[in-house]
Amino acid sequence: MISLPWACYHDDFGSKDSNQSNSQVGSYSTMLTIGNNLYLVNATSISTYNISNASNPVLLNKQEVGFDIESLYHHEGLLLIGSALDMFIFSLDSRGVPVREASEAYFGTFDNSHCVHDPIVARGSHAYVTLSTELEICWWRVGINELRVYDISDLENVSHLNTNNLSNPKGLALGKEKLFVCDAVDGLYVFDLSDPEKPQLDQLLEGFSAFDALVRNHLLIVVARDRLLQFDISDENNILLISEFELG
C-alpha cells in the first residue's frame, strides 16, 4: 500500500459545508486532524487525541471498529472508515469523539471474500469506494475489482447504488465534476459525475501504474509505481500533464 506524503488532513471541527470535498487527504490515509483533535486508525480501532497542546497529546477515546481497517476519510462531519469487509460511518459528538452510526458490508453473510483494499471518498449523499483483490483469487472468488457507489443520505439505510468493473482499482480523488480513480493496471480513470449515482467513464490516462491521488485546487497529484505525476485540472475536460518525477 502506498500513501500520499500529504496524508494527514486538517479541517475545522464539525464542518458540514455541502460543497466540501475533503480532497486534501489521500484516500489511503489512516490519520487526520479536525480542529484540535487527531484521529488515528490501526487494523482494528480508532483513537482520538486532543492536540491543543501539541507537545502533550491527550487520549480522549479509543474504540474497536472491526477488522482489517485500511482507510479514514472525513466528510461533512462524518468519519468514513474502510475495512476489508465493511464501510463504517461515525458521527462526532460535542468533544469530537466518534459515535458509530452505521456500517455497510461489501459482501454477503456467507461470503469469505475479504482480501480487498477499499479506499473511500465522498461528496454530498454519495460515497465512492474501490474494491481490489490484487488480481488474485480471494478464497473461492476470483478477483474483485470494482468502483462502487453508495447512498449515505440515510445512515440507517445505507444502500449500494451502482458498480463499475475495473482492472485493479486503487486510490481515488474528487475534482469539481470528475472522479479520478487510480488503477494499477490501466493508469488513471476519469469519471464524469453529472449523475453522481452513475459515474460515466470520460477518459483513461495510460502509461503508468497508479496507486493514489490527491486534488489540491487545480492540481491533481498522482502517485504511481515508479513516479509522481502532476496534472493541471483547471479544465477537467482538458487534463494536462505538467510534471513527472521518478521515485526510488
C-alpha positions in Angstrom: 0.0 0.0 0.0 1.3 3.5 -0.9 0.0 6.6 0.8 0.4 10.1 -0.3 3.0 12.2 1.6 0.3 14.7 2.5 -1.9 12.1 4.1 -2.8 14.0 7.2 -5.8 16.1 6.6 -6.8 19.1 8.7 -10.3 20.7 8.9 -12.3 22.8 11.4 -14.3 20.6 13.7 -17.9 20.0 12.8 -17.7 21.5 9.3 -20.7 20.4 7.2 -20.3 22.5 4.1 -22.1 20.7 1.4 -19.6 21.8 -1.1 -16.7 20.4 0.9 -15.0 17.5 -0.9 -12.4 16.9 1.7 -9.9 16.2 -1.1 -6.9 17.4 0.8 -6.2 13.8 2.0 -5.1 10.7 0.1 -7.8 8.0 0.1 -5.5 5.6 1.8 -4.9 7.9 4.7 -5.0 6.4 8.2 -4.9 9.7 10.2 -6.4 13.2 10.0 -7.0 16.2 12.2 -10.2 18.1 12.7 -9.9 21.2 14.8 -7.8 20.3 17.9 -8.4 16.5 17.5 -6.2 13.9 15.9 -7.8 10.7 14.6 -5.8 7.6 14.0 -6.9 4.1 12.8 -5.0 0.9 13.1 -6.0 -2.6 11.9 -8.9 -2.8 14.4 -9.6 0.5 16.2 -9.8 4.3 16.1 -8.1 6.6 18.6 -8.9 10.2 19.3 -6.4 12.6 20.7 -6.7 16.2 21.8 -3.7 18.0 20.4 -4.4 21.6 21.5 -1.1 21.2 23.3 1.0 19.6 20.6 3.8 18.6 23.0 1.3 16.7 25.2 -1.4 14.9 23.3 -4.3 13.7 25.4 -6.1 10.4 24.6 -9.8 11.2 24.6 -11.1 7.9 23.3 -10.2 4.6 21.8 -12.7 2.1 20.4 -12.8 -1.0 18.4 -14.2 -0.7 14.9 -13.7 -4.0 13.1 -11.0 -6.0 11.4 -8.5 -5.1 8.6 -9.1 -1.4 8.9 -7.5 0.3 5.9 -8.6 3.9 5.5 -10.0 7.0 7.2 -11.9 9.9 5.5 -13.7 13.0 6.8 -16.9 14.0 5.0 -19.3 16.8 6.3 -18.9 16.0 9.9 -18.7 12.2 9.4 -15.8 9.8 9.5 -15.9 7.1 6.9 -13.7 4.1 7.7 -12.9 1.5 5.2 -12.0 -2.1 6.1 -11.6 -5.3 4.1 -15.2 -6.3 4.8 -17.2 -3.1 5.6 -17.6 0.6 5.3 -18.1 2.1 8.8 -19.7 5.5 9.4 -19.2 7.6 12.6 -20.6 10.9 13.6 -18.7 13.2 16.1 -20.1 14.2 19.5 -19.6 17.6 21.1 -16.0 16.7 22.1 -15.2 15.3 18.7 -15.3 11.7 19.9 -16.5 9.3 17.2 -20.0 7.8 17.6 -20.8 4.7 15.5 -23.8 5.4 13.2 -23.8 2.7 10.5 -21.9 0.0 8.7 -22.3 -1.5 5.3 -21.0 -4.9 4.4 -19.4 -5.2 1.0 -20.3 -8.9 0.6 -22.9 -11.4 1.8 -23.0 -13.0 5.2 -21.6 -16.3 4.0 -19.1 -14.8 1.5 -15.5 -15.1 2.7 -14.2 -12.7 0.1 -12.4 -10.3 2.4 -8.9 -9.8 1.0 -9.7 -6.5 -0.6 -8.4 -2.9 -0.4 -11.1 -0.3 -0.1 -10.3 3.4 0.0 -13.3 5.8 0.2 -14.1 9.3 -0.8 -17.5 11.1 -0.6 -19.5 14.1 -1.7 -23.0 15.1 -0.7 -25.0 11.9 -0.1 -22.8 9.6 -2.2 -19.7 7.6 -1.1 -17.3 6.2 -3.7 -15.4 3.0 -2.8 -12.9 0.9 -4.8 -12.5 -2.8 -4.0 -9.4 -4.6 -5.2 -8.1 -8.1 -4.7 -4.8 -7.5 -6.5 -5.9 -9.7 -9.4 -5.6 -12.8 -7.3 -8.1 -15.5 -6.2 -9.7 -14.4 -3.0 -10.8 -17.5 -1.2 -13.3 -19.1 -3.6 -14.0 -15.9 -5.5 -11.9 -14.8 -8.5 -10.5 -11.2 -8.2 -12.9 -8.4 -7.3 -12.0 -5.1 -8.9 -14.8 -2.6 -8.7 -15.8 1.0 -8.2 -18.9 1.1 -6.1 -21.3 4.0 -5.3 -23.3 4.1 -2.0 -26.1 6.4 -0.9 -25.3 7.6 2.6 -28.1 10.1 3.0 -29.9 7.9 5.5 -27.4 6.4 7.9 -30.0 3.8 9.0 -30.3 2.6 5.4 -27.0 2.9 3.5 -27.6 1.4 0.1 -25.4 0.2 -2.8 -26.4 2.1 -5.9 -24.0 1.2 -8.7 -20.9 -0.8 -9.7 -18.3 -0.2 -12.4 -16.0 -3.1 -13.1 -12.3 -2.1 -13.5 -9.0 -3.9 -13.8 -7.2 -3.2 -10.5 -8.6 0.0 -8.9 -6.7 1.7 -6.0 -7.0 5.2 -4.6 -9.4 7.8 -5.8 -10.0 11.6 -5.5 -12.8 14.1 -6.3 -12.4 17.1 -8.6 -15.2 19.6 -9.2 -17.2 17.5 -11.6 -15.0 14.4 -12.1 -14.0 11.4 -10.1 -10.3 10.3 -10.5 -9.7 6.6 -9.9 -6.2 5.1 -9.9 -5.7 1.7 -11.4 -2.6 -0.4 -11.0 -3.0 -1.9 -14.5 -4.7 0.7 -16.6 -3.5 4.0 -15.3 -6.0 6.8 -14.2 -9.7 6.6 -14.9 -11.6 9.9 -15.2 -15.3 9.5 -14.5 -17.9 12.2 -15.1 -20.2 12.8 -12.1 -23.1 14.6 -13.9 -25.2 11.8 -12.4 -23.4 11.1 -9.1 -25.2 7.8 -8.8 -23.8 6.5 -12.1 -20.2 7.6 -12.8 -19.6 7.6 -16.6 -16.1 6.9 -17.9 -14.9 10.0 -19.6 -11.2 9.4 -20.2 -8.4 7.0 -19.4 -4.8 8.3 -18.9 -2.4 5.4 -19.6 1.3 4.6 -19.4 1.7 4.3 -15.6 0.5 2.1 -12.7 -1.4 4.4 -10.4 -1.9 3.9 -6.7 -3.3 7.1 -5.1 -4.3 10.6 -5.9 -4.8 14.0 -4.3 -6.6 17.1 -5.6 -5.3 20.5 -4.5 -7.2 23.4 -6.1 -6.4 23.0 -9.8 -3.7 20.4 -9.3 -4.1 16.6 -9.4 -1.2 14.7 -7.9 -0.9 11.0 -8.7 1.4 8.5 -7.0 2.3 5.8 -9.5 4.5 2.7 -9.0 7.7 4.4 -10.2 6.8 8.1 -10.4 4.9 11.1 -9.1 2.8 12.9 -11.7 1.2 16.3 -11.6 -1.8 17.3 -13.8 -3.4 20.6 -14.4 -7.1 20.1 -14.0 -8.2 23.7 -14.3 -10.3 22.4 -17.2 -11.4 18.9 -16.2 -12.3 18.2 -19.8 -8.8 19.0 -20.9 -6.4 17.5 -18.3 -2.8 18.4 -18.9 0.3 16.6 -17.6 2.6 19.3 -16.3 5.4 17.4 -14.5 6.7 13.9 -13.8 9.2 12.8 -11.1 10.8 9.4 -10.8 10.5 7.7 -7.4 13.2 5.5 -5.8 
